[in-house]
Amino acid sequence: MNKPKFQKRSLFMLAYIVFALLPIYWMINMSFKTNNEILAGFSLFPEHFTWDNY
């Protein structure tokens, strides 16, 4: 009987971690894009990887 409760807790923690780390991923992802690429549209990975922002 404890197993479903454990699965619910694990699923909740996984969802929490994903939503907590999403802004950090987004910030790092945007730092490797050019300004035009950031403003042009949505992509999960940089098409033109650049170190210019550093």
The first five atom37 places (N, CA, C, CB, O) and aatype in JSON, in Angstrom:
{
  "aatype": [12, 2, 11, 14, 11, 13, 5, 11, 1, 15, 10, 13, 12, 10, 0, 18, 9, 19, 13, 0, 10, 10, 14, 9, 18, 17, 12, 9, 2, 12, 15, 13, 11, 16, 2, 2, 6, 9, 10, 0, 7, 13, 15, 10, 13, 14, 6, 8, 13, 16, 17, 3, 2, 18],
  "atom_mask": [
    [1, 1, 1, 1, 1],
    [1, 1, 1, 1, 1],
    [1, 1, 1, 1, 1],
    [1, 1, 1, 1, 1],
    [1, 1, 1, 1, 1],
    [1, 1, 1, 1, 1],
    [1, 1, 1, 1, 1],
    [1, 1, 1, 1, 1],
    [1, 1, 1, 1, 1],
    [1, 1, 1, 1, 1],
    [1, 1, 1, 1, 1],
    [1, 1, 1, 1, 1],
    [1, 1, 1, 1, 1],
    [1, 1, 1, 1, 1],
    [1, 1, 1, 1, 1],
    [1, 1, 1, 1, 1],
    [1, 1, 1, 1, 1],
    [1, 1, 1, 1, 1],
    [1, 1, 1, 1, 1],
    [1, 1, 1, 1, 1],
    [1, 1, 1, 1, 1],
    [1, 1, 1, 1, 1],
    [1, 1, 1, 1, 1],
    [1, 1, 1, 1, 1],
    [1, 1, 1, 1, 1],
    [1, 1, 1, 1, 1],
    [1, 1, 1, 1, 1],
    [1, 1, 1, 1, 1],
    [1, 1, 1, 1, 1],
    [1, 1, 1, 1, 1],
    [1, 1, 1, 1, 1],
    [1, 1, 1, 1, 1],
    [1, 1, 1, 1, 1],
    [1, 1, 1, 1, 1],
    [1, 1, 1, 1, 1],
    [1, 1, 1, 1, 1],
    [1, 1, 1, 1, 1],
    [1, 1, 1, 1, 1],
    [1, 1, 1, 1, 1],
    [1, 1, 1, 1, 1],
    [1, 1, 1, 0, 1],
    [1, 1, 1, 1, 1],
    [1, 1, 1, 1, 1],
    [1, 1, 1, 1, 1],
    [1, 1, 1, 1, 1],
    [1, 1, 1, 1, 1],
    [1, 1, 1, 1, 1],
    [1, 1, 1, 1, 1],
    [1, 1, 1, 1, 1],
    [1, 1, 1, 1, 1],
    [1, 1, 1, 1, 1],
    [1, 1, 1, 1, 1],
    [1, 1, 1, 1, 1],
    [1, 1, 1, 1, 1]
  ],
  "atom_positions": [
    [[0.81, -1.19, 0.0], [0.0, 0.0, 0.0], [0.87, 1.27, 0.0], [-0.93, -0.01, 1.2], [0.41, 2.32, -0.45]],
    [[2.08, 1.2, 0.48], [2.94, 2.38, 0.5], [3.56, 2.67, -0.86], [4.02, 2.2, 1.52], [4.03, 3.79, -1.09]],
    [[3.57, 1.71, -1.75], [4.24, 1.91, -3.03], [3.6, 3.02, -3.87], [4.22, 0.62, -3.8], [4.34, 3.86, -4.39]],
    [[2.28, 3.09, -4.05], [1.71, 4.2, -4.83], [2.03, 5.58, -4.24], [0.2, 4.04, -4.93], [2.24, 6.54, -4.98]],
    [[2.06, 5.68, -2.91], [2.4, 6.95, -2.28], [3.84, 7.33, -2.61], [2.2, 6.87, -0.76], [4.14, 8.5, -2.86]],
    [[4.73, 6.35, -2.6], [6.13, 6.6, -2.94], [6.24, 7.04, -4.4], [6.98, 5.34, -2.69], [7.03, 7.93, -4.7]],
    [[5.49, 6.45, -5.3], [5.54, 6.82, -6.71], [5.0, 8.24, -6.91], [4.74, 5.82, -7.56], [5.55, 8.99, -7.71]],
    [[3.96, 8.6, -6.21], [3.41, 9.96, -6.32], [4.43, 10.97, -5.82], [2.1, 10.08, -5.52], [4.61, 12.03, -6.43]],
    [[5.09, 10.66, -4.72], [6.09, 11.57, -4.16], [7.27, 11.7, -5.11], [6.56, 11.07, -2.79], [7.79, 12.8, -5.3]],
    [[7.7, 10.6, -5.71], [8.81, 10.64, -6.65], [8.45, 11.45, -7.89], [9.23, 9.23, -7.04], [9.27, 12.23, -8.38]],
    [[7.26, 11.26, -8.4], [6.8, 12.01, -9.56], [6.72, 13.5, -9.25], [5.44, 11.49, -10.03], [7.12, 14.32, -10.07]],
    [[6.21, 13.85, -8.08], [6.14, 15.25, -7.68], [7.54, 15.85, -7.57], [5.4, 15.38, -6.35], [7.76, 16.97, -8.04]],
    [[8.47, 15.14, -6.97], [9.83, 15.65, -6.82], [10.51, 15.81, -8.17], [10.65, 14.73, -5.92], [11.23, 16.79, -8.39]],
    [[10.3, 14.89, -9.08], [10.88, 14.99, -10.42], [10.33, 16.22, -11.14], [10.59, 13.72, -11.23], [11.08, 16.97, -11.76]],
    [[9.02, 16.43, -11.07], [8.41, 17.6, -11.71], [8.92, 18.89, -11.07], [6.87, 17.52, -11.6], [9.17, 19.87, -11.77]],
    [[9.08, 18.9, -9.75], [9.59, 20.08, -9.05], [11.01, 20.4, -9.49], [9.53, 19.86, -7.54], [11.34, 21.56, -9.74]],
    [[11.85, 19.39, -9.58], [13.25, 19.6, -9.99], [13.33, 20.11, -11.42], [14.05, 18.29, -9.85], [14.12, 21.0, -11.71]],
    [[12.51, 19.56, -12.31], [12.51, 20.01, -13.71], [12.09, 21.48, -13.79], [11.57, 19.14, -14.57], [12.74, 22.27, -14.47]],
    [[11.02, 21.85, -13.1], [10.56, 23.23, -13.14], [11.52, 24.18, -12.41], [9.18, 23.33, -12.53], [11.59, 25.36, -12.76]],
    [[12.25, 23.69, -11.42], [13.21, 24.53, -10.72], [14.45, 24.78, -11.57], [13.61, 23.89, -9.39], [15.03, 25.86, -11.51]],
    [[14.87, 23.79, -12.36], [16.07, 23.92, -13.18], [15.81, 24.53, -14.55], [16.7, 22.58, -13.34], [16.76, 24.93, -15.22]],
    [[14.58, 24.61, -14.97], [14.24, 25.15, -16.28], [14.73, 26.59, -16.47], [12.75, 25.08, -16.48], [15.29, 26.88, -17.53]],
    [[14.54, 27.51, -15.53], [15.06, 28.88, -15.73], [16.59, 28.93, -15.82], [14.59, 29.77, -14.59], [17.13, 29.76, -16.56]],
    [[17.27, 28.08, -15.1], [18.74, 28.05, -15.16], [19.17, 27.57, -16.54], [19.33, 27.13, -14.05], [20.08, 28.15, -17.13]],
    [[18.53, 26.51, -17.04], [18.85, 26.04, -18.39], [18.57, 27.13, -19.42], [18.03, 24.77, -18.73], [19.38, 27.34, -20.32]],
    [[17.44, 27.82, -19.28], [17.06, 28.86, -20.23], [18.08, 29.99, -20.25], [15.67, 29.41, -19.89], [18.44, 30.49, -21.32]],
    [[18.56, 30.4, -19.08], [19.54, 31.47, -18.99], [20.87, 31.05, -19.63], [19.76, 31.86, -17.52], [21.47, 31.84, -20.36]],
    [[21.32, 29.84, -19.38], [22.57, 29.37, -19.98], [22.41, 29.22, -21.48], [23.0, 28.03, -19.36], [23.31, 29.58, -22.24]],
    [[21.27, 28.71, -21.93], [21.0, 28.54, -23.35], [21.01, 29.89, -24.07], [19.65, 27.83, -23.56], [21.6, 30.01, -25.14]],
    [[20.38, 30.89, -23.49], [20.33, 32.22, -24.12], [21.71, 32.87, -24.16], [19.36, 33.12, -23.37], [21.99, 33.68, -25.04]],
    [[22.57, 32.54, -23.22], [23.89, 33.17, -23.2], [24.77, 32.7, -24.36], [24.58, 32.88, -21.89], [25.73, 33.39, -24.71]],
    [[24.47, 31.57, -24.95], [25.26, 31.05, -26.07], [24.64, 31.38, -27.43], [25.41, 29.56, -25.94], [25.13, 30.92, -28.45]],
    [[23.58, 32.17, -27.45], [22.93, 32.57, -28.7], [23.29, 34.0, -29.05], [21.4, 32.42, -28.59], [23.68, 34.79, -28.19]],
    [[23.17, 34.32, -30.33], [23.34, 35.7, -30.75], [22.05, 36.47, -30.43], [23.67, 35.78, -32.28], [21.01, 35.86, -30.2]],
    [[22.13, 37.79, -30.39], [20.95, 38.6, -30.11], [19.85, 38.39, -31.15], [21.32, 40.07, -30.04], [18.67, 38.31, -30.81]],
    [[20.24, 38.3, -32.4], [19.24, 38.08, -33.46], [18.55, 36.74, -33.3], [19.9, 38.16, -34.83], [17.34, 36.63, -33.54]],
    [[19.28, 35.73, -32.9], [18.68, 34.41, -32.73], [17.72, 34.39, -31.53], [19.78, 33.35, -32.54], [16.69, 33.72, -31.56]],
    [[18.05, 35.13, -30.49], [17.17, 35.2, -29.32], [15.85, 35.87, -29.7], [17.85, 35.98, -28.18], [14.78, 35.41, -29.3]],
    [[15.92, 36.94, -30.48], [14.72, 37.69, -30.83], [13.94, 37.08, -31.99], [15.09, 39.09, -31.18], [12.76, 37.38, -32.15]],
    [[14.58, 36.23, -32.79], [13.94, 35.71, -34.0], [12.88, 34.66, -33.71], [14.97, 35.14, -34.92], [11.84, 34.65, -34.36]],
    [[13.12, 33.78, -32.78], [12.15, 32.72, -32.55], [12.56, 31.8, -31.42], [0.0, 0.0, 0.0], [13.51, 32.07, -30.68]],
    [[11.83, 30.7, -31.31], [12.03, 29.74, -30.22], [12.84, 28.55, -30.72], [10.68, 29.27, -29.65], [12.52, 27.95, -31.74]],
    [[13.89, 28.22, -29.98], [14.64, 26.99, -30.24], [15.24, 26.51, -28.93], [15.75, 27.2, -31.32], [15.62, 27.32, -28.08]],
    [[15.31, 25.21, -28.76], [15.84, 24.66, -27.51], [17.35, 24.69, -27.45], [15.36, 23.24, -27.34], [17.93, 24.71, -26.36]],
    [[18.01, 24.71, -28.61], [19.46, 24.72, -28.66], [19.91, 25.83, -29.61], [20.01, 23.35, -29.12], [19.22, 26.14, -30.58]],
    [[21.06, 26.44, -29.34], [21.55, 27.5, -30.23], [21.89, 26.97, -31.62], [22.79, 28.16, -29.62], [22.57, 25.95, -31.76]],
    [[21.41, 27.65, -32.64], [21.75, 27.28, -34.01], [23.15, 27.76, -34.36], [20.73, 27.85, -35.0], [23.91, 27.06, -35.04]],
    [[23.49, 28.95, -33.89], [24.81, 29.53, -34.12], [25.46, 29.76, -32.77], [24.72, 30.87, -34.95], [25.31, 30.82, -32.16]],
    [[26.19, 28.76, -32.31], [26.83, 28.82, -31.0], [27.89, 29.92, -30.98], [27.47, 27.46, -30.64], [28.72, 30.0, -31.89]],
    [[27.86, 30.78, -29.96], [28.82, 31.88, -29.87], [29.26, 32.09, -28.43], [28.21, 33.17, -30.43], [28.51, 31.85, -27.48]],
    [[30.5, 32.54, -28.29], [31.06, 32.91, -26.99], [31.08, 34.43, -26.82], [32.49, 32.33, -26.83], [31.67, 34.93, -25.86]],
    [[30.47, 35.17, -27.72], [30.53, 36.64, -27.71], [29.94, 37.26, -26.44], [29.81, 37.18, -28.91], [30.32, 38.37, -26.07]],
    [[29.04, 36.6, -25.8], [28.41, 37.15, -24.6], [29.28, 37.02, -23.36], [27.08, 36.47, -24.35], [28.92, 37.5, -22.29]],
    [[30.44, 36.38, -23.51], [31.32, 36.2, -22.35], [32.56, 37.01, -22.49], [31.68, 34.76, -22.17], [33.42, 36.98, -21.61]]
  ]
}
